[in-house]
């Protein structure tokens, strides 16, 4: 995966780019396409964990080659529960 970190629209000190990339590489990560309004390109959600077990929520756009993260933060307790429940269903 190739990420575009140039002029990121959020503070990269709160969630490090390395942690975000690790959350995308999480074999149990969950990617969702939210309902769109039909305007512009599709934006996706990613719920995944870093190597340090930090739950990361990301909103991103991709053209199939490059990934552009528009927002990233720690998962909320509800998102962690959703992540764990969805992964339990797969096992």
Secondary structure, DSSP 8 states (H G I E B T S, - for coil): -EE--TT-SS-TTTS-HHHHHHHHH-TT-EEEE----SSSS--EEEEEE-TT--EEEEEEEE-SSEEEEEEEEE--HHHHHHHHHHHHHH-
